[in-house]
Amino acid sequence: MAKRGQKHKTIHLVAAIIFGTVTIVHLLRLGYRVPVSFGNWEVPFWLSWIAVFLLGYLTVVMWQSAKT
């Protein structure tokens, strides 16, 4: 059973790294005011703020879960 617990910790650590990386990318987008568009739709900057808070929260939760 200890092996399974270690597997979950590893998965949570990887998830924290991915969430953290995407959070940083959104922060860079906001800082440098980089426009992003899909087809004719331009992604508003407020959507990146939501992503920063949501993904930042998930990063912290996953990181804490991986360390306990």
PyMOL Python script that loads the backbone (N, CA, C, O; Angstrom):
from pymol import cmd

cmd.read_pdbstr("""\
ATOM      1  N   MET A   1       0.810  -1.195   0.000  1.00  0.00           N
ATOM      2  CA  MET A   1       0.000   0.000   0.000  1.00  0.00           C
ATOM      3  C   MET A   1       0.858   1.267   0.000  1.00  0.00           C
ATOM      4  O   MET A   1       0.445   2.296  -0.533  1.00  0.00           O
ATOM      5  N   ALA A   2       2.016   1.195   0.578  1.00  0.00           N
ATOM      6  CA  ALA A   2       2.899   2.364   0.605  1.00  0.00           C
ATOM      7  C   ALA A   2       3.287   2.767  -0.809  1.00  0.00           C
ATOM      8  O   ALA A   2       3.494   3.949  -1.085  1.00  0.00           O
ATOM      9  N   LYS A   3       3.387   1.799  -1.698  1.00  0.00           N
ATOM     10  CA  LYS A   3       3.755   2.096  -3.069  1.00  0.00           C
ATOM     11  C   LYS A   3       2.671   2.934  -3.758  1.00  0.00           C
ATOM     12  O   LYS A   3       2.974   3.843  -4.530  1.00  0.00           O
ATOM     13  N   ARG A   4       1.412   2.616  -3.470  1.00  0.00           N
ATOM     14  CA  ARG A   4       0.309   3.362  -4.062  1.00  0.00           C
ATOM     15  C   ARG A   4       0.289   4.807  -3.560  1.00  0.00           C
ATOM     16  O   ARG A   4       0.036   5.728  -4.337  1.00  0.00           O
ATOM     17  N   GLY A   5       0.551   5.009  -2.285  1.00  0.00           N
ATOM     18  CA  GLY A   5       0.607   6.356  -1.732  1.00  0.00           C
ATOM     19  C   GLY A   5       1.705   7.183  -2.370  1.00  0.00           C
ATOM     20  O   GLY A   5       1.519   8.371  -2.635  1.00  0.00           O
ATOM     21  N   GLN A   6       2.835   6.568  -2.614  1.00  0.00           N
ATOM     22  CA  GLN A   6       3.946   7.260  -3.261  1.00  0.00           C
ATOM     23  C   GLN A   6       3.578   7.631  -4.699  1.00  0.00           C
ATOM     24  O   GLN A   6       3.970   8.686  -5.197  1.00  0.00           O
ATOM     25  N   LYS A   7       2.825   6.758  -5.354  1.00  0.00           N
ATOM     26  CA  LYS A   7       2.394   7.018  -6.730  1.00  0.00           C
ATOM     27  C   LYS A   7       1.488   8.254  -6.771  1.00  0.00           C
ATOM     28  O   LYS A   7       1.621   9.092  -7.662  1.00  0.00           O
ATOM     29  N   HIS A   8       0.576   8.363  -5.813  1.00  0.00           N
ATOM     30  CA  HIS A   8      -0.307   9.519  -5.753  1.00  0.00           C
ATOM     31  C   HIS A   8       0.470  10.801  -5.478  1.00  0.00           C
ATOM     32  O   HIS A   8       0.163  11.848  -6.049  1.00  0.00           O
ATOM     33  N   LYS A   9       1.462  10.727  -4.619  1.00  0.00           N
ATOM     34  CA  LYS A   9       2.290  11.904  -4.340  1.00  0.00           C
ATOM     35  C   LYS A   9       3.017  12.365  -5.596  1.00  0.00           C
ATOM     36  O   LYS A   9       3.122  13.564  -5.857  1.00  0.00           O
ATOM     37  N   THR A  10       3.513  11.416  -6.364  1.00  0.00           N
ATOM     38  CA  THR A  10       4.212  11.753  -7.601  1.00  0.00           C
ATOM     39  C   THR A  10       3.259  12.400  -8.600  1.00  0.00           C
ATOM     40  O   THR A  10       3.612  13.383  -9.251  1.00  0.00           O
ATOM     41  N   ILE A  11       2.063  11.856  -8.719  1.00  0.00           N
ATOM     42  CA  ILE A  11       1.066  12.422  -9.631  1.00  0.00           C
ATOM     43  C   ILE A  11       0.701  13.837  -9.200  1.00  0.00           C
ATOM     44  O   ILE A  11       0.569  14.723 -10.045  1.00  0.00           O
ATOM     45  N   HIS A  12       0.537  14.062  -7.913  1.00  0.00           N
ATOM     46  CA  HIS A  12       0.195  15.391  -7.415  1.00  0.00           C
ATOM     47  C   HIS A  12       1.337  16.377  -7.638  1.00  0.00           C
ATOM     48  O   HIS A  12       1.097  17.546  -7.941  1.00  0.00           O
ATOM     49  N   LEU A  13       2.558  15.920  -7.492  1.00  0.00           N
ATOM     50  CA  LEU A  13       3.714  16.784  -7.741  1.00  0.00           C
ATOM     51  C   LEU A  13       3.775  17.188  -9.212  1.00  0.00           C
ATOM     52  O   LEU A  13       4.008  18.355  -9.529  1.00  0.00           O
ATOM     53  N   VAL A  14       3.567  16.234 -10.101  1.00  0.00           N
ATOM     54  CA  VAL A  14       3.567  16.532 -11.541  1.00  0.00           C
ATOM     55  C   VAL A  14       2.437  17.500 -11.878  1.00  0.00           C
ATOM     56  O   VAL A  14       2.633  18.436 -12.653  1.00  0.00           O
ATOM     57  N   ALA A  15       1.260  17.280 -11.302  1.00  0.00           N
ATOM     58  CA  ALA A  15       0.128  18.188 -11.535  1.00  0.00           C
ATOM     59  C   ALA A  15       0.449  19.590 -11.034  1.00  0.00           C
ATOM     60  O   ALA A  15       0.124  20.572 -11.703  1.00  0.00           O
ATOM     61  N   ALA A  16       1.079  19.700  -9.871  1.00  0.00           N
ATOM     62  CA  ALA A  16       1.451  21.005  -9.328  1.00  0.00           C
ATOM     63  C   ALA A  16       2.422  21.726 -10.254  1.00  0.00           C
ATOM     64  O   ALA A  16       2.305  22.934 -10.457  1.00  0.00           O
ATOM     65  N   ILE A  17       3.364  21.003 -10.810  1.00  0.00           N
ATOM     66  CA  ILE A  17       4.336  21.608 -11.731  1.00  0.00           C
ATOM     67  C   ILE A  17       3.642  22.095 -12.997  1.00  0.00           C
ATOM     68  O   ILE A  17       3.938  23.185 -13.486  1.00  0.00           O
ATOM     69  N   ILE A  18       2.726  21.298 -13.527  1.00  0.00           N
ATOM     70  CA  ILE A  18       2.002  21.697 -14.739  1.00  0.00           C
ATOM     71  C   ILE A  18       1.122  22.915 -14.455  1.00  0.00           C
ATOM     72  O   ILE A  18       1.150  23.888 -15.209  1.00  0.00           O
ATOM     73  N   PHE A  19       0.342  22.869 -13.369  1.00  0.00           N
ATOM     74  CA  PHE A  19      -0.514  24.000 -13.021  1.00  0.00           C
ATOM     75  C   PHE A  19       0.316  25.263 -12.785  1.00  0.00           C
ATOM     76  O   PHE A  19      -0.065  26.352 -13.213  1.00  0.00           O
ATOM     77  N   GLY A  20       1.444  25.109 -12.108  1.00  0.00           N
ATOM     78  CA  GLY A  20       2.309  26.252 -11.845  1.00  0.00           C
ATOM     79  C   GLY A  20       2.874  26.857 -13.114  1.00  0.00           C
ATOM     80  O   GLY A  20       2.962  28.078 -13.241  1.00  0.00           O
ATOM     81  N   THR A  21       3.253  26.014 -14.047  1.00  0.00           N
ATOM     82  CA  THR A  21       3.793  26.488 -15.318  1.00  0.00           C
ATOM     83  C   THR A  21       2.743  27.272 -16.101  1.00  0.00           C
ATOM     84  O   THR A  21       3.032  28.337 -16.648  1.00  0.00           O
ATOM     85  N   VAL A  22       1.529  26.741 -16.149  1.00  0.00           N
ATOM     86  CA  VAL A  22       0.456  27.434 -16.874  1.00  0.00           C
ATOM     87  C   VAL A  22       0.096  28.751 -16.175  1.00  0.00           C
ATOM     88  O   VAL A  22      -0.230  29.739 -16.834  1.00  0.00           O
ATOM     89  N   THR A  23       0.157  28.761 -14.851  1.00  0.00           N
ATOM     90  CA  THR A  23      -0.081  30.002 -14.112  1.00  0.00           C
ATOM     91  C   THR A  23       0.947  31.059 -14.494  1.00  0.00           C
ATOM     92  O   THR A  23       0.590  32.215 -14.724  1.00  0.00           O
ATOM     93  N   ILE A  24       2.202  30.679 -14.564  1.00  0.00           N
ATOM     94  CA  ILE A  24       3.267  31.607 -14.939  1.00  0.00           C
ATOM     95  C   ILE A  24       3.069  32.120 -16.363  1.00  0.00           C
ATOM     96  O   ILE A  24       3.298  33.298 -16.635  1.00  0.00           O
ATOM     97  N   VAL A  25       2.648  31.248 -17.267  1.00  0.00           N
ATOM     98  CA  VAL A  25       2.397  31.666 -18.653  1.00  0.00           C
ATOM     99  C   VAL A  25       1.284  32.721 -18.696  1.00  0.00           C
ATOM    100  O   VAL A  25       1.389  33.708 -19.423  1.00  0.00           O
ATOM    101  N   HIS A  26       0.223  32.509 -17.919  1.00  0.00           N
ATOM    102  CA  HIS A  26      -0.856  33.497 -17.879  1.00  0.00           C
ATOM    103  C   HIS A  26      -0.371  34.811 -17.268  1.00  0.00           C
ATOM    104  O   HIS A  26      -0.744  35.885 -17.741  1.00  0.00           O
ATOM    105  N   LEU A  27       0.439  34.741 -16.241  1.00  0.00           N
ATOM    106  CA  LEU A  27       0.989  35.963 -15.648  1.00  0.00           C
ATOM    107  C   LEU A  27       1.865  36.716 -16.644  1.00  0.00           C
ATOM    108  O   LEU A  27       1.824  37.945 -16.706  1.00  0.00           O
ATOM    109  N   LEU A  28       2.651  35.985 -17.418  1.00  0.00           N
ATOM    110  CA  LEU A  28       3.475  36.626 -18.449  1.00  0.00           C
ATOM    111  C   LEU A  28       2.606  37.269 -19.520  1.00  0.00           C
ATOM    112  O   LEU A  28       2.900  38.368 -19.992  1.00  0.00           O
ATOM    113  N   ARG A  29       1.536  36.581 -19.901  1.00  0.00           N
ATOM    114  CA  ARG A  29       0.605  37.156 -20.874  1.00  0.00           C
ATOM    115  C   ARG A  29       0.031  38.477 -20.361  1.00  0.00           C
ATOM    116  O   ARG A  29      -0.059  39.458 -21.099  1.00  0.00           O
ATOM    117  N   LEU A  30      -0.353  38.483 -19.093  1.00  0.00           N
ATOM    118  CA  LEU A  30      -0.906  39.704 -18.502  1.00  0.00           C
ATOM    119  C   LEU A  30       0.142  40.801 -18.387  1.00  0.00           C
ATOM    120  O   LEU A  30      -0.139  41.968 -18.657  1.00  0.00           O
ATOM    121  N   GLY A  31       1.346  40.424 -17.989  1.00  0.00           N
ATOM    122  CA  GLY A  31       2.407  41.405 -17.810  1.00  0.00           C
ATOM    123  C   GLY A  31       2.862  42.052 -19.103  1.00  0.00           C
ATOM    124  O   GLY A  31       3.123  43.255 -19.143  1.00  0.00           O
ATOM    125  N   TYR A  32       2.957  41.263 -20.155  1.00  0.00           N
ATOM    126  CA  TYR A  32       3.415  41.774 -21.444  1.00  0.00           C
ATOM    127  C   TYR A  32       2.269  42.160 -22.372  1.00  0.00           C
ATOM    128  O   TYR A  32       2.495  42.595 -23.502  1.00  0.00           O
ATOM    129  N   ARG A  33       1.031  41.998 -21.885  1.00  0.00           N
ATOM    130  CA  ARG A  33      -0.179  42.360 -22.649  1.00  0.00           C
ATOM    131  C   ARG A  33      -0.197  41.696 -24.026  1.00  0.00           C
ATOM    132  O   ARG A  33      -0.425  42.357 -25.039  1.00  0.00           O
ATOM    133  N   VAL A  34       0.043  40.401 -24.052  1.00  0.00           N
ATOM    134  CA  VAL A  34       0.082  39.638 -25.296  1.00  0.00           C
ATOM    135  C   VAL A  34      -1.349  39.262 -25.696  1.00  0.00           C
ATOM    136  O   VAL A  34      -2.052  38.603 -24.930  1.00  0.00           O
ATOM    137  N   PRO A  35      -1.778  39.674 -26.877  1.00  0.00           N
ATOM    138  CA  PRO A  35      -3.121  39.294 -27.319  1.00  0.00           C
ATOM    139  C   PRO A  35      -3.143  37.828 -27.775  1.00  0.00           C
ATOM    140  O   PRO A  35      -2.202  37.340 -28.401  1.00  0.00           O
ATOM    141  N   VAL A  36      -4.231  37.150 -27.448  1.00  0.00           N
ATOM    142  CA  VAL A  36      -4.418  35.759 -27.862  1.00  0.00           C
ATOM    143  C   VAL A  36      -5.781  35.671 -28.531  1.00  0.00           C
ATOM    144  O   VAL A  36      -6.766  36.208 -28.025  1.00  0.00           O
ATOM    145  N   SER A  37      -5.832  34.989 -29.671  1.00  0.00           N
ATOM    146  CA  SER A  37      -7.119  34.851 -30.344  1.00  0.00           C
ATOM    147  C   SER A  37      -7.267  33.444 -30.903  1.00  0.00           C
ATOM    148  O   SER A  37      -6.296  32.785 -31.276  1.00  0.00           O
ATOM    149  N   PHE A  38      -8.506  33.018 -30.944  1.00  0.00           N
ATOM    150  CA  PHE A  38      -8.882  31.742 -31.546  1.00  0.00           C
ATOM    151  C   PHE A  38      -9.869  32.062 -32.666  1.00  0.00           C
ATOM    152  O   PHE A  38     -11.020  32.418 -32.413  1.00  0.00           O
ATOM    153  N   GLY A  39      -9.403  31.931 -33.899  1.00  0.00           N
ATOM    154  CA  GLY A  39     -10.249  32.326 -35.017  1.00  0.00           C
ATOM    155  C   GLY A  39     -10.491  33.818 -34.962  1.00  0.00           C
ATOM    156  O   GLY A  39      -9.545  34.606 -34.979  1.00  0.00           O
ATOM    157  N   ASN A  40     -11.758  34.213 -34.898  1.00  0.00           N
ATOM    158  CA  ASN A  40     -12.115  35.635 -34.832  1.00  0.00           C
ATOM    159  C   ASN A  40     -12.298  36.129 -33.401  1.00  0.00           C
ATOM    160  O   ASN A  40     -12.528  37.318 -33.180  1.00  0.00           O
ATOM    161  N   TRP A  41     -12.197  35.227 -32.430  1.00  0.00           N
ATOM    162  CA  TRP A  41     -12.453  35.595 -31.041  1.00  0.00           C
ATOM    163  C   TRP A  41     -11.153  35.906 -30.317  1.00  0.00           C
ATOM    164  O   TRP A  41     -10.256  35.066 -30.249  1.00  0.00           O
ATOM    165  N   GLU A  42     -11.055  37.119 -29.775  1.00  0.00           N
ATOM    166  CA  GLU A  42      -9.882  37.494 -28.992  1.00  0.00           C
ATOM    167  C   GLU A  42     -10.161  37.213 -27.519  1.00  0.00           C
ATOM    168  O   GLU A  42     -11.163  37.668 -26.968  1.00  0.00           O
ATOM    169  N   VAL A  43      -9.262  36.457 -26.889  1.00  0.00           N
ATOM    170  CA  VAL A  43      -9.426  36.074 -25.486  1.00  0.00           C
ATOM    171  C   VAL A  43      -9.223  37.308 -24.617  1.00  0.00           C
ATOM    172  O   VAL A  43      -8.177  37.953 -24.695  1.00  0.00           O
ATOM    173  N   PRO A  44     -10.221  37.649 -23.782  1.00  0.00           N
ATOM    174  CA  PRO A  44     -10.077  38.834 -22.933  1.00  0.00           C
ATOM    175  C   PRO A  44      -9.065  38.603 -21.812  1.00  0.00           C
ATOM    176  O   PRO A  44      -8.840  37.473 -21.378  1.00  0.00           O
ATOM    177  N   PHE A  45      -8.471  39.685 -21.363  1.00  0.00           N
ATOM    178  CA  PHE A  45      -7.463  39.586 -20.315  1.00  0.00           C
ATOM    179  C   PHE A  45      -8.063  39.160 -18.978  1.00  0.00           C
ATOM    180  O   PHE A  45      -7.383  38.522 -18.173  1.00  0.00           O
ATOM    181  N   TRP A  46      -9.324  39.502 -18.731  1.00  0.00           N
ATOM    182  CA  TRP A  46      -9.941  39.107 -17.462  1.00  0.00           C
ATOM    183  C   TRP A  46     -10.014  37.590 -17.336  1.00  0.00           C
ATOM    184  O   TRP A  46     -10.019  37.060 -16.225  1.00  0.00           O
ATOM    185  N   LEU A  47     -10.069  36.893 -18.463  1.00  0.00           N
ATOM    186  CA  LEU A  47     -10.096  35.429 -18.421  1.00  0.00           C
ATOM    187  C   LEU A  47      -8.763  34.881 -17.916  1.00  0.00           C
ATOM    188  O   LEU A  47      -8.730  33.855 -17.237  1.00  0.00           O
ATOM    189  N   SER A  48      -7.681  35.553 -18.242  1.00  0.00           N
ATOM    190  CA  SER A  48      -6.376  35.137 -17.731  1.00  0.00           C
ATOM    191  C   SER A  48      -6.267  35.384 -16.232  1.00  0.00           C
ATOM    192  O   SER A  48      -5.609  34.622 -15.524  1.00  0.00           O
ATOM    193  N   TRP A  49      -6.914  36.457 -15.737  1.00  0.00           N
ATOM    194  CA  TRP A  49      -6.908  36.691 -14.285  1.00  0.00           C
ATOM    195  C   TRP A  49      -7.621  35.559 -13.557  1.00  0.00           C
ATOM    196  O   TRP A  49      -7.157  35.093 -12.516  1.00  0.00           O
ATOM    197  N   ILE A  50      -8.741  35.121 -14.103  1.00  0.00           N
ATOM    198  CA  ILE A  50      -9.460  33.996 -13.501  1.00  0.00           C
ATOM    199  C   ILE A  50      -8.581  32.752 -13.517  1.00  0.00           C
ATOM    200  O   ILE A  50      -8.515  32.022 -12.528  1.00  0.00           O
ATOM    201  N   ALA A  51      -7.906  32.511 -14.637  1.00  0.00           N
ATOM    202  CA  ALA A  51      -7.025  31.348 -14.753  1.00  0.00           C
ATOM    203  C   ALA A  51      -5.882  31.421 -13.741  1.00  0.00           C
ATOM    204  O   ALA A  51      -5.502  30.406 -13.158  1.00  0.00           O
ATOM    205  N   VAL A  52      -5.333  32.618 -13.530  1.00  0.00           N
ATOM    206  CA  VAL A  52      -4.233  32.779 -12.575  1.00  0.00           C
ATOM    207  C   VAL A  52      -4.681  32.383 -11.171  1.00  0.00           C
ATOM    208  O   VAL A  52      -3.982  31.641 -10.481  1.00  0.00           O
ATOM    209  N   PHE A  53      -5.840  32.874 -10.751  1.00  0.00           N
ATOM    210  CA  PHE A  53      -6.316  32.557  -9.406  1.00  0.00           C
ATOM    211  C   PHE A  53      -6.697  31.093  -9.262  1.00  0.00           C
ATOM    212  O   PHE A  53      -6.357  30.461  -8.262  1.00  0.00           O
ATOM    213  N   LEU A  54      -7.395  30.550 -10.241  1.00  0.00           N
ATOM    214  CA  LEU A  54      -7.816  29.151 -10.183  1.00  0.00           C
ATOM    215  C   LEU A  54      -6.615  28.208 -10.240  1.00  0.00           C
ATOM    216  O   LEU A  54      -6.491  27.312  -9.405  1.00  0.00           O
ATOM    217  N   LEU A  55      -5.744  28.401 -11.206  1.00  0.00           N
ATOM    218  CA  LEU A  55      -4.584  27.528 -11.344  1.00  0.00           C
ATOM    219  C   LEU A  55      -3.579  27.725 -10.218  1.00  0.00           C
ATOM    220  O   LEU A  55      -2.911  26.776  -9.808  1.00  0.00           O
ATOM    221  N   GLY A  56      -3.468  28.948  -9.719  1.00  0.00           N
ATOM    222  CA  GLY A  56      -2.595  29.184  -8.569  1.00  0.00           C
ATOM    223  C   GLY A  56      -3.077  28.418  -7.352  1.00  0.00           C
ATOM    224  O   GLY A  56      -2.284  27.819  -6.626  1.00  0.00           O
ATOM    225  N   TYR A  57      -4.386  28.440  -7.135  1.00  0.00           N
ATOM    226  CA  TYR A  57      -4.972  27.679  -6.028  1.00  0.00           C
ATOM    227  C   TYR A  57      -4.709  26.179  -6.202  1.00  0.00           C
ATOM    228  O   TYR A  57      -4.299  25.500  -5.261  1.00  0.00           O
ATOM    229  N   LEU A  58      -4.949  25.675  -7.408  1.00  0.00           N
ATOM    230  CA  LEU A  58      -4.710  24.248  -7.661  1.00  0.00           C
ATOM    231  C   LEU A  58      -3.236  23.881  -7.499  1.00  0.00           C
ATOM    232  O   LEU A  58      -2.917  22.782  -7.046  1.00  0.00           O
ATOM    233  N   THR A  59      -2.351  24.784  -7.862  1.00  0.00           N
ATOM    234  CA  THR A  59      -0.918  24.540  -7.681  1.00  0.00           C
ATOM    235  C   THR A  59      -0.589  24.356  -6.210  1.00  0.00           C
ATOM    236  O   THR A  59       0.111  23.416  -5.835  1.00  0.00           O
ATOM    237  N   VAL A  60      -1.095  25.252  -5.383  1.00  0.00           N
ATOM    238  CA  VAL A  60      -0.817  25.178  -3.942  1.00  0.00           C
ATOM    239  C   VAL A  60      -1.407  23.901  -3.341  1.00  0.00           C
ATOM    240  O   VAL A  60      -0.747  23.220  -2.556  1.00  0.00           O
ATOM    241  N   VAL A  61      -2.636  23.580  -3.707  1.00  0.00           N
ATOM    242  CA  VAL A  61      -3.289  22.385  -3.155  1.00  0.00           C
ATOM    243  C   VAL A  61      -2.538  21.113  -3.558  1.00  0.00           C
ATOM    244  O   VAL A  61      -2.302  20.239  -2.724  1.00  0.00           O
ATOM    245  N   MET A  62      -2.170  21.013  -4.815  1.00  0.00           N
ATOM    246  CA  MET A  62      -1.454  19.822  -5.285  1.00  0.00           C
ATOM    247  C   MET A  62      -0.059  19.731  -4.652  1.00  0.00           C
ATOM    248  O   MET A  62       0.396  18.645  -4.294  1.00  0.00           O
ATOM    249  N   TRP A  63       0.609  20.870  -4.520  1.00  0.00           N
ATOM    250  CA  TRP A  63       1.946  20.892  -3.921  1.00  0.00           C
ATOM    251  C   TRP A  63       1.879  20.435  -2.463  1.00  0.00           C
ATOM    252  O   TRP A  63       2.703  19.631  -2.028  1.00  0.00           O
ATOM    253  N   GLN A  64       0.908  20.940  -1.713  1.00  0.00           N
ATOM    254  CA  GLN A  64       0.753  20.536  -0.328  1.00  0.00           C
ATOM    255  C   GLN A  64       0.419  19.050  -0.213  1.00  0.00           C
ATOM    256  O   GLN A  64       0.906  18.355   0.679  1.00  0.00           O
ATOM    257  N   SER A  65      -0.417  18.584  -1.126  1.00  0.00           N
ATOM    258  CA  SER A  65      -0.792  17.170  -1.125  1.00  0.00           C
ATOM    259  C   SER A  65       0.410  16.278  -1.434  1.00  0.00           C
ATOM    260  O   SER A  65       0.531  15.181  -0.889  1.00  0.00           O
ATOM    261  N   ALA A  66       1.279  16.744  -2.293  1.00  0.00           N
ATOM    262  CA  ALA A  66       2.454  15.960  -2.663  1.00  0.00           C
ATOM    263  C   ALA A  66       3.474  15.924  -1.530  1.00  0.00           C
ATOM    264  O   ALA A  66       4.247  14.971  -1.430  1.00  0.00           O
ATOM    265  N   LYS A  67       3.488  16.933  -0.687  1.00  0.00           N
ATOM    266  CA  LYS A  67       4.494  17.020   0.375  1.00  0.00           C
ATOM    267  C   LYS A  67       4.060  16.370   1.681  1.00  0.00           C
ATOM    268  O   LYS A  67       4.895  16.153   2.558  1.00  0.00           O
ATOM    269  N   THR A  68       2.782  16.056   1.833  1.00  0.00           N
ATOM    270  CA  THR A  68       2.328  15.441   3.099  1.00  0.00           C
ATOM    271  C   THR A  68       2.314  13.946   3.005  1.00  0.00           C
ATOM    272  O   THR A  68       1.961  13.269   3.971  1.00  0.00           O
TER     273      THR A  68
END
""", "prot")
cmd.dss("prot")
cmd.show_as("cartoon", "prot")
cmd.util.cbc("prot")
cmd.orient("prot")
